[in-house]
């Protein structure tokens, strides 16, 4: 018979959950970046870093918004607007 510690089990479950959430966020960021490159041609390193740091809900919003982008400045403006909201929300 194997003994398990409920605290260890809970910690392991929390780690798995957090890992899955981070994996989902990272995959969403990768998809949005691929879409942005296809739509705009290129994304600056600073913009890529900003996209990579967005939470999942913002990535989903950006994924929808980028369908209306016509030029690279649209991405810059979107990131400025949503980055300032994120700072205020903290």
C-alpha angles and dihedrals in degrees: 000000000000120000118215130194112226091214092055092046091050091049092049091050091049090051092051092049093049091047092052091048092050090047091052091049092048093049090049090051091050092050093048091049091051090050092048092051091050092047099041104023096236143016123213120241090248092052091046090052091048091051092047090055096052120111117244095262092053090047089054090050091049090049089059096040094052090067087073097044114117100176141012091264089067090063092047091051092047092050092048092051095046097040091057091050090052092053092050092048092059 
